[in-house]
């Protein structure tokens, strides 16, 4: 269930990013977005690894 919630959050985040042009974002905002995406990917990897155990 938590995995489904994460996917919904990612889809929402992706939709919001699509509505914002990259040119209008500051470097700090881009870095914060990248760090957020990295954390989300780490969680996805953890879920995938968990299914193999």
Secondary structure as GFF3:
##gff-version 3
##sequence-region A 1 53
A	DSSP	alpha_helix	2	18	.	.	.	ID=ss1
A	DSSP	three_ten_helix	22	24	.	.	.	ID=ss2
A	DSSP	alpha_helix	27	52	.	.	.	ID=ss3
###
